[in-house]
Structure formats: structure tokens, C-alpha cells
Amino acid sequence: QVQLVESGGGLVQAGGSLRLSCAASGSIFSAMGWYRQAPGKQRELVATITRGGSTNYADSVKGRFTISRDNAKNTVYLQMNSLKPEDTAVYYCNALRIGVARENYWGQGTQVTVSS
């Protein structure tokens, strides 16, 4: 059974930093990443990383956020620096498994709130 367990969200002032973690179990994943959803908005991609270490970032977080992955621990991290109020959202961990089909798995979400 696949499980994604997120941690690290919270309340921080603008300009501060937070680090999110997502520990996966139950499978090996081709790619892992983070998405976020603010109130009244659609869920959007924040950053992804492949098992080989290739990364992709949303333009809005480039230069401020860094995604990394520990394959031995099956864990993905998101270091968020220079946080802005517009980064406030529920952050969801995502894991992609490619086998016979492409299967996406989601964590339960962790709240990140940035105060001005």
C-alpha cells in the first residue's frame, strides 16, 4: 500500500524559511514533487524531481525554493526560502509510479501560511 506522509508546514513571516518533507512507502517512484493549492485557486505545480535528480520548478518559486530527494529513504524535500504571503497554500506531496500505467499518488497536504 502506497503512503505519502508530509511534515514541515507551519506559520512563518515573510522572508522566512520552511522545509517540507514527504516520506513515501510502498513503492519506488519515477518522480516526486510538490504541488500547492491556495483558497479559491486550482492546484498548481511547485517543483518536481526525477529519480535521477532532474528538477523542474514553477517560475514563481525559481531561485527561492529547492527540491531534493533521498532515494535511499524514499523521501523528497522542499526547502523554501524568502517566503512571500502569496506562497500561502496547502502543499501536497506527489509521487508518480510508471509501470503498466502511470499512477499518481498524493499526500494529505500540509498548510503553509506566510504572514506579511
VEXNUMAR-993615 format. One record per atom (N, C-alpha, C, O, CB): atom name; x, y, z. Coordinates in Angstrom, 3 decimals. Glycine has a CB too. Layout:
   atom          x          y          z
     CA          X          Y          Z
...
***
This chain:
   atom          x          y          z
      N      0.844     -1.188      0.000
     CA      0.000      0.000      0.000
      C      0.885      1.245      0.000
      O      1.799      1.375      0.814
     CB     -0.958      0.002      1.225
      N      0.599      2.140     -0.913
     CA      1.386      3.370     -1.029
      C      0.932      4.379      0.012
      O     -0.263      4.606      0.207
     CB      1.264      3.969     -2.447
      N      1.906      4.976      0.673
     CA      1.616      6.051      1.623
      C      2.611      7.171      1.431
      O      3.802      6.937      1.226
     CB      1.653      5.538      3.077
      N      2.111      8.392      1.501
     CA      2.950      9.587      1.471
      C      2.651     10.376      2.729
      O      1.508     10.771      2.961
     CB      2.697     10.448      0.180
      N      3.659     10.608      3.536
     CA      3.469     11.311      4.805
      C      4.283     12.593      4.784
      O      5.512     12.576      4.715
     CB      3.878     10.417      6.013
      N      3.563     13.701      4.845
     CA      4.194     15.013      4.769
      C      4.409     15.591      6.163
      O      3.700     15.252      7.111
     CB      3.346     15.968      3.924
      N      5.394     16.463      6.266
     CA      5.634     17.188      7.511
      C      6.376     18.473      7.188
      O      6.961     18.615      6.115
     CB      6.438     16.321      8.527
      N      6.346     19.406      8.130
     CA      7.153     20.608      8.000
      C      6.414     21.898      7.719
      O      7.036     22.960      7.672
     CB      8.110     20.406      6.953
      N      5.123     21.840      7.535
     CA      4.382     23.072      7.298
      C      4.280     23.898      8.565
      O      4.701     23.472      9.640
     CB      2.992     22.763      6.761
      N      3.710     25.099      8.420
     CA      3.542     25.958      9.575
      C      3.348     27.407      9.202
      O      3.081     27.747      8.049
     CB      4.714     25.829     10.476
      N      3.487     28.249     10.198
     CA      3.318     29.694     10.043
      C      4.686     30.357     10.103
      O      5.479     30.081     11.004
     CB      2.372     30.275     11.140
      N      4.955     31.221      9.153
     CA      6.234     31.921      9.102
      C      6.010     33.337      8.591
      O      5.063     33.598      7.848
     CB      7.249     31.165      8.203
      N      6.882     34.240      8.991
     CA      6.784     35.610      8.496
      C      7.389     35.708      7.104
      O      8.232     34.899      6.715
     CB      7.484     36.590      9.457
      N      6.945     36.706      6.369
     CA      7.506     36.942      5.043
      C      9.017     37.094      5.140
      O      9.538     37.750      6.042
     CB      6.877     38.194      4.395
      N      9.706     36.471      4.192
     CA     11.159     36.478      4.209
      C     11.769     35.293      4.924
      O     12.974     35.060      4.835
     CB     11.640     37.722      4.838
      N     10.946     34.545      5.630
     CA     11.429     33.397      6.384
      C     11.557     32.147      5.533
      O     11.385     32.175      4.314
     CB     10.517     33.124      7.539
      N     11.864     31.046      6.214
     CA     12.099     29.780      5.525
      C     11.341     28.643      6.207
      O     11.070     28.680      7.407
     CB     13.602     29.465      5.481
      N     11.013     27.647      5.414
     CA     10.436     26.402      5.909
      C     10.979     25.268      5.058
      O     11.363     25.461      3.905
     CB      8.870     26.439      5.873
      N     11.004     24.074      5.654
     CA     11.411     22.888      4.916
      C     10.328     21.836      5.053
      O      9.967     21.427      6.157
     CB     12.775     22.350      5.422
      N      9.812     21.402      3.900
     CA      8.816     20.348      3.877
      C      9.490     19.010      3.574
      O     10.466     18.942      2.826
     CB      7.717     20.657      2.837
      N      8.951     17.958      4.168
     CA      9.429     16.604      3.902
      C      8.254     15.720      3.541
      O      7.138     15.920      4.020
     CB     10.188     16.030      5.120
      N      8.515     14.743      2.694
     CA      7.494     13.779      2.314
      C      8.147     12.410      2.239
      O      8.981     12.150      1.372
     CB      6.822     14.160      0.957
      N      7.755     11.538      3.161
     CA      8.292     10.184      3.198
      C      7.311      9.244      2.513
      O      6.142      9.161      2.888
     CB      8.566      9.730      4.658
      N      7.806      8.541      1.509
     CA      6.963      7.627      0.748
      C      7.264      6.186      1.137
      O      8.388      5.843      1.504
     CB      7.168      7.830     -0.763
      N      6.245      5.363      1.048
     CA      6.429      3.938      1.308
      C      5.513      3.136      0.400
      O      4.497      3.638     -0.080
     CB      6.153      3.603      2.793
      N      5.880      1.902      0.173
     CA      5.031      1.014     -0.597
      C      5.397      0.853     -2.046
      O      4.830     -0.001     -2.727
     CB      3.674      1.479     -0.519
      N      6.331      1.648     -2.549
     CA      6.715      1.539     -3.950
      C      7.958      2.371     -4.219
      O      8.428      3.129     -3.372
     CB      5.565      1.982     -4.864
      N      8.461      2.202     -5.411
     CA      9.532      3.058     -5.918
      C      8.912      3.977     -6.953
      O      8.114      3.531     -7.777
     CB     10.720      2.219     -6.530
      N      9.264      5.246     -6.922
     CA      8.608      6.242     -7.762
      C      9.572      6.858     -8.753
      O     10.719      7.167     -8.431
     CB      7.988      7.325     -6.907
      N      9.071      7.031     -9.982
     CA      9.892      7.628    -11.025
      C     10.159      9.092    -10.745
      O     11.264      9.587    -10.970
     CB      9.227      7.471    -12.377
      N      9.157      9.774    -10.259
     CA      9.292     11.193     -9.955
      C      8.484     11.511     -8.714
      O      7.478     10.865     -8.422
     CB      8.836     12.068    -11.148
      N      8.938     12.510     -7.995
     CA      8.214     13.009     -6.833
      C      8.199     14.520     -6.906
      O      9.036     15.130     -7.571
     CB      8.857     12.516     -5.501
      N      7.247     15.115     -6.223
     CA      7.193     16.556     -6.299
      C      6.228     17.164     -5.314
      O      5.643     16.485     -4.470
     CB      6.829     16.971     -7.666
      N      6.084     18.461     -5.448
     CA      5.195     19.243     -4.588
      C      4.275     20.095     -5.444
      O      4.688     20.702     -6.433
     CB      6.003     20.130     -3.614
      N      3.032     20.119     -5.037
     CA      2.024     20.980     -5.628
      C      1.419     21.785     -4.486
      O      1.576     21.441     -3.315
     CB      0.928     20.154     -6.411
      N      0.731     22.856     -4.843
     CA      0.061     23.644     -3.798
      C     -1.287     24.150     -4.290
      O     -1.536     24.298     -5.487
     CB      0.944     24.832     -3.361
      N     -2.132     24.405     -3.320
     CA     -3.472     24.917     -3.636
      C     -3.843     25.980     -2.621
      O     -3.963     25.715     -1.424
     CB     -4.531     23.773     -3.645
      N     -4.022     27.187     -3.129
     CA     -4.461     28.299     -2.298
      C     -5.981     28.362     -2.323
      O     -6.602     27.841     -3.249
     CB     -3.842     29.640     -2.782
      N     -6.594     28.993     -1.319
     CA     -8.059     29.082     -1.281
      C     -8.624     29.712     -2.548
      O     -8.175     30.777     -2.973
     CB     -8.506     29.887     -0.065
      N     -9.590     29.063     -3.138
     CA    -10.228     29.587     -4.330
      C     -9.445     29.418     -5.607
      O     -9.860     29.914     -6.655
     CB    -10.506     30.995     -4.140
      N     -8.314     28.724     -5.546
     CA     -7.483     28.545     -6.735
      C     -7.291     27.072     -7.036
      O     -7.531     26.208     -6.193
     CB     -6.124     29.228     -6.554
      N     -6.856     26.806     -8.252
     CA     -6.580     25.422     -8.642
      C     -5.231     24.976     -8.077
      O     -4.354     25.785     -7.775
     CB     -6.594     25.275    -10.184
      N     -5.108     23.692     -7.950
     CA     -3.831     23.127     -7.523
      C     -2.797     23.373     -8.619
      O     -3.081     23.187     -9.802
     CB     -3.965     21.600     -7.212
      N     -1.600     23.790     -8.219
     CA     -0.560     24.099     -9.190
      C      0.752     23.435     -8.819
      O      1.034     23.166     -7.652
     CB     -0.370     25.602     -9.304
      N      1.541     23.182     -9.845
     CA      2.845     22.579     -9.637
      C      3.783     23.572     -8.967
      O      3.808     24.753     -9.315
     CB      3.435     22.094    -10.966
      N      4.551     23.082     -8.007
     CA      5.600     23.891     -7.380
      C      6.964     23.423     -7.896
      O      7.740     24.214     -8.433
     CB      5.531     23.789     -5.815
      N      7.243     22.129     -7.726
     CA      8.527     21.591     -8.159
      C      8.439     20.075     -8.242
      O      7.699     19.440     -7.491
     CB      9.659     22.020     -7.197
      N      9.205     19.504     -9.167
     CA      9.289     18.049     -9.274
      C     10.744     17.637     -9.416
      O     11.598     18.434     -9.804
     CB      8.455     17.529    -10.473
      N     11.009     16.377     -9.094
     CA     12.351     15.834     -9.221
      C     12.242     14.367     -9.613
      O     11.461     13.612     -9.034
     CB     13.156     16.004     -7.899
      N     13.036     13.976    -10.600
     CA     13.034     12.579    -11.025
      C     13.960     11.765    -10.135
      O     14.707     12.314     -9.324
     CB     13.459     12.455    -12.502
      N     13.902     10.469    -10.294
     CA     14.758      9.599     -9.517
      C     16.230      9.869     -9.840
      O     17.110      9.671     -9.003
     CB     14.408      8.132     -9.782
      N     16.475     10.323    -11.064
     CA     17.837     10.642    -11.469
      C     18.304     12.022    -11.044
      O     19.475     12.365    -11.206
     CB     17.953     10.525    -12.938
      N     17.374     12.826    -10.490
     CA     17.773     14.129     -9.969
      C     17.441     15.323    -10.850
      O     17.797     16.452    -10.516
     CB     19.212     14.119     -9.727
      N     16.765     15.092    -11.969
     CA     16.362     16.219    -12.810
      C     15.206     16.950    -12.141
      O     14.265     16.335    -11.639
     CB     15.961     15.740    -14.238
      N     15.300     18.282    -12.145
     CA     14.303     19.086    -11.438
      C     13.545     20.007    -12.378
      O     14.006     20.335    -13.471
     CB     14.967     19.902    -10.348
      N     12.381     20.409    -11.924
     CA     11.543     21.337    -12.651
      C     10.842     22.217    -11.621
      O     10.337     21.718    -10.615
     CB     10.517     20.589    -13.571
      N     10.811     23.536    -11.873
     CA     10.221     24.473    -10.922
      C      9.200     25.368    -11.606
      O      9.321     25.683    -12.790
     CB     11.307     25.323    -10.262
      N      8.209     25.763    -10.852
     CA      7.326     26.836    -11.312
      C      8.125     28.128    -11.338
      O      9.006     28.341    -10.505
     CB      6.062     26.974    -10.394
      N      7.814     28.985    -12.293
     CA      8.545     30.250    -12.413
      C      8.454     31.065    -11.121
      O      9.399     31.762    -10.752
     CB      7.998     31.072    -13.594
      N      7.329     30.972    -10.447
     CA      7.099     31.801     -9.263
      C      7.992     31.430     -8.082
      O      8.121     32.214     -7.141
     CB      5.658     31.698     -8.848
      N      8.613     30.245     -8.114
     CA      9.443     29.823     -6.978
      C     10.912     29.655     -7.352
      O     11.745     29.387     -6.487
     CB      8.916     28.520     -6.411
      N     11.232     29.809     -8.621
     CA     12.634     29.656     -9.038
      C     13.528     30.628     -8.284
      O     13.216     31.809     -8.137
     CB     12.778     29.877    -10.557
      N     14.643     30.098     -7.814
     CA     15.594     30.918     -7.082
      C     15.291     31.033     -5.603
      O     16.125     31.515     -4.836
     CB     15.639     32.271     -7.674
      N     14.098     30.593     -5.185
     CA     13.729     30.663     -3.769
      C     13.521     29.273     -3.154
      O     13.839     29.050     -1.985
     CB     12.459     31.494     -3.604
      N     12.998     28.364     -3.933
     CA     12.704     27.010     -3.446
      C     13.702     26.025     -4.072
      O     14.142     26.188     -5.210
     CB     11.224     26.597     -3.787
      N     14.036     25.004     -3.287
     CA     14.905     23.942     -3.786
      C     14.305     22.589     -3.433
      O     14.011     22.311     -2.271
     CB     16.335     24.074     -3.203
      N     14.127     21.755     -4.445
     CA     13.626     20.405     -4.218
      C     14.803     19.445     -4.235
      O     15.732     19.590     -5.030
     CB     12.567     20.007     -5.287
      N     14.750     18.468     -3.351
     CA     15.791     17.447     -3.312
      C     15.161     16.109     -2.939
      O     14.007     16.035     -2.517
     CB     16.913     17.831     -2.305
      N     15.949     15.066     -3.108
     CA     15.373     13.735     -2.925
      C     16.436     12.801     -2.383
      O     17.585     12.836     -2.822
     CB     14.793     13.188     -4.252
      N     16.056     11.971     -1.435
     CA     16.923     10.924     -0.904
      C     16.314      9.599     -1.324
      O     15.354      9.132     -0.710
     CB     17.080     11.021      0.665
      N     16.860      8.997     -2.358
     CA     16.278      7.760     -2.882
      C     16.367      6.614     -1.876
      O     15.487      5.753     -1.834
     CB     16.974      7.363     -4.175
      N     17.412      6.603     -1.079
     CA     17.565      5.533     -0.097
      C     16.448      5.585      0.944
      O     16.007      4.554      1.451
     CB     18.934      5.630      0.589
      N     16.002      6.794      1.250
     CA     14.928      6.962      2.233
      C     13.564      7.127      1.575
      O     12.544      7.225      2.257
     CB     15.214      8.162      3.117
      N     13.553      7.157      0.243
     CA     12.297      7.364     -0.488
      C     11.586      8.625     -0.001
      O     10.375      8.632      0.220
     CB     11.372      6.140     -0.331
      N     12.368      9.683      0.159
     CA     11.868     10.932      0.734
      C     12.228     12.103     -0.170
      O     13.323     12.165     -0.730
     CB     12.440     11.150      2.151
      N     11.296     13.019     -0.298
     CA     11.525     14.239     -1.057
      C     11.377     15.437     -0.119
      O     10.549     15.438      0.792
     CB     10.540     14.344     -2.261
      N     12.195     16.448     -0.367
     CA     12.210     17.636      0.481
      C     11.943     18.877     -0.370
      O     12.213     18.894     -1.571
     CB     13.565     17.763      1.227
      N     11.417     19.896      0.265
     CA     11.259     21.188     -0.390
      C     11.744     22.258      0.585
      O     11.092     22.549      1.588
     CB      9.765     21.440     -0.826
      N     12.898     22.833      0.270
     CA     13.429     23.942      1.060
      C     12.866     25.231      0.484
      O     13.080     25.543     -0.688
     CB     15.000     23.955      1.057
      N     12.153     25.970      1.304
     CA     11.502     27.191      0.853
      C     12.120     28.377      1.577
      O     12.007     28.503      2.797
     CB      9.970     27.132      1.095
      N     12.770     29.237      0.819
     CA     13.400     30.441      1.367
      C     12.718     31.684      0.819
      O     11.989     31.622     -0.171
     CB     14.908     30.469      1.040
      N     12.961     32.800      1.468
     CA     12.401     34.082      1.019
      C     10.900     33.966      0.773
      O     10.390     34.403     -0.258
     CB     13.109     34.560     -0.262
      N     10.220     33.384      1.714
     CA      8.785     33.132      1.535
      C      8.004     34.434      1.453
      O      8.337     35.428      2.098
     CB      8.244     32.273      2.681
      N      6.956     34.394      0.638
     CA      6.081     35.544      0.416
      C      4.657     35.185      0.832
      O      4.301     34.006      0.858
     CB      6.123     35.994     -1.072
      N      3.844     36.177      1.156
     CA      2.446     35.880      1.512
      C      1.723     35.085      0.421
      O      0.856     34.263      0.720
     CB      1.690     37.180      1.782
      N      2.077     35.329     -0.827
     CA      1.422     34.590     -1.921
      C      1.837     33.125     -2.001
      O      1.281     32.371     -2.800
     CB      1.724     35.258     -3.237
      N      2.797     32.714     -1.192
     CA      3.144     31.294     -1.109
      C      2.206     30.543     -0.168
      O      2.274     29.318     -0.070
     CB      4.591     31.129     -0.643
      N      1.341     31.266      0.518
     CA      0.400     30.640      1.432
      C     -0.525     29.683      0.674
      O     -1.181     30.067     -0.294
     CB     -0.420     31.710      2.173
      N     -0.562     28.434      1.135
     CA     -1.359     27.404      0.462
      C     -1.235     26.099      1.248
      O     -0.435     25.978      2.175
     CB     -0.895     27.208     -1.025
      N     -2.047     25.140      0.847
     CA     -1.833     23.766      1.289
      C     -0.889     23.118      0.280
      O     -1.140     23.132     -0.925
     CB     -3.197     22.967      1.409
      N      0.179     22.564      0.784
     CA      1.188     21.930     -0.072
      C      0.988     20.416     -0.042
      O      0.884     19.800      1.019
     CB      2.634     22.307      0.389
      N      0.938     19.839     -1.244
     CA      0.697     18.409     -1.382
      C      1.908     17.728     -1.997
      O      2.466     18.198     -2.988
     CB     -0.551     18.148     -2.234
      N      2.299     16.634     -1.406
     CA      3.338     15.800     -1.977
      C      2.721     14.912     -3.055
      O      1.605     14.417     -2.904
     CB      4.032     14.947     -0.881
      N      3.459     14.721     -4.137
     CA      3.005     13.880     -5.236
      C      4.082     12.867     -5.585
      O      5.273     13.174     -5.550
     CB      2.644     14.733     -6.467
      N      3.655     11.661     -5.921
     CA      4.602     10.637     -6.354
      C      4.041      9.950     -7.585
      O      2.871      9.569     -7.626
     CB      4.882      9.606     -5.220
      N      4.883      9.799     -8.574
     CA      4.483      9.189     -9.850
      C      5.141      7.827     -9.996
      O      6.362      7.701     -9.901
     CB      4.859     10.102    -11.047
      N      4.322      6.814    -10.228
     CA      4.832      5.466    -10.467
      C      4.511      5.096    -11.905
      O      3.359      5.187    -12.329
     CB      4.217      4.429     -9.464
      N      5.510      4.685    -12.648
     CA      5.295      4.295    -14.044
      C      5.530      2.801    -14.174
      O      6.644      2.306    -14.000
     CB      6.232      5.088    -15.006
      N      4.452      2.098    -14.484
     CA      4.547      0.669    -14.712
      C      3.765      0.331    -15.958
      O      4.071      0.839    -17.036
     CB      4.031     -0.133    -13.498
      N      2.784     -0.498    -15.834
     CA      1.866     -0.738    -16.940
      C      1.119      0.559    -17.261
      O      0.809      0.844    -18.418
     CB      0.868     -1.885    -16.598
      N      0.845      1.317    -16.239
     CA      0.176      2.612    -16.392
      C      0.900      3.650    -15.531
      O      1.724      3.322    -14.678
     CB     -1.338      2.516    -15.994
      N      0.561      4.901    -15.788
     CA      1.094      5.994    -14.949
      C      0.146      6.183    -13.775
      O     -1.045      6.428    -13.969
     CB      1.254      7.341    -15.769
      N      0.669      6.071    -12.553
     CA     -0.171      6.207    -11.374
      C      0.359      7.348    -10.515
      O      1.543      7.400    -10.182
     CB     -0.220      4.883    -10.569
      N     -0.536      8.250    -10.168
     CA     -0.193      9.368     -9.307
      C     -0.729      9.136     -7.908
      O     -1.866      8.700     -7.730
     CB     -0.737     10.676     -9.877
      N      0.099      9.431     -6.917
     CA     -0.308      9.326     -5.532
      C     -0.105     10.674     -4.846
      O      0.796     11.438     -5.191
     CB      0.481      8.210     -4.809
      N     -0.974     10.945     -3.859
     CA     -0.956     12.242     -3.185
      C     -0.882     12.072     -1.671
      O     -1.439     11.134     -1.100
     CB     -2.196     13.059     -3.562
      N     -0.177     13.006     -1.044
     CA     -0.189     13.090      0.394
      C     -1.435     13.812      0.872
      O     -2.264     14.245      0.072
     CB      1.060     13.788      0.896
      N     -1.555     13.936      2.175
     CA     -2.759     14.534      2.758
      C     -2.716     16.053      2.744
      O     -3.740     16.704      2.952
     CB     -2.946     14.047      4.177
      N     -1.548     16.621      2.503
     CA     -1.411     18.080      2.462
      C     -0.920     18.646      3.774
      O     -1.250     18.147      4.850
     CB     -2.727     18.718      2.101
      N     -0.132     19.689      3.669
     CA      0.347     20.394      4.857
      C      0.217     21.898      4.624
      O      0.575     22.403      3.560
     CB      1.828     20.005      5.185
      N     -0.292     22.599      5.614
     CA     -0.575     24.033      5.468
      C      0.699     24.845      5.649
      O      1.454     24.647      6.601
     CB     -1.645     24.487      6.486
      N      0.917     25.749      4.727
     CA      1.982     26.746      4.840
      C      1.327     28.122      4.818
      O      0.620     28.463      3.870
     CB      3.043     26.597      3.681
      N      1.559     28.900      5.848
     CA      0.991     30.235      5.940
      C      2.120     31.236      6.136
      O      2.924     31.116      7.061
     CB     -0.040     30.326      7.096
      N      2.165     32.223      5.250
     CA      3.201     33.250      5.312
      C      2.521     34.574      5.640
      O      1.684     35.055      4.876
     CB      4.009     33.341      3.964
      N      2.877     35.146      6.753
     CA      2.274     36.411      7.170
      C      3.118     37.586      6.691
      O      4.340     37.491      6.572
     CB      2.115     36.458      8.700
      N      2.442     38.681      6.422
     CA      3.141     39.873      5.904
      C      3.589     40.778      7.027
      O      4.191     41.822      6.776
     CB      2.242     40.654      4.945
***
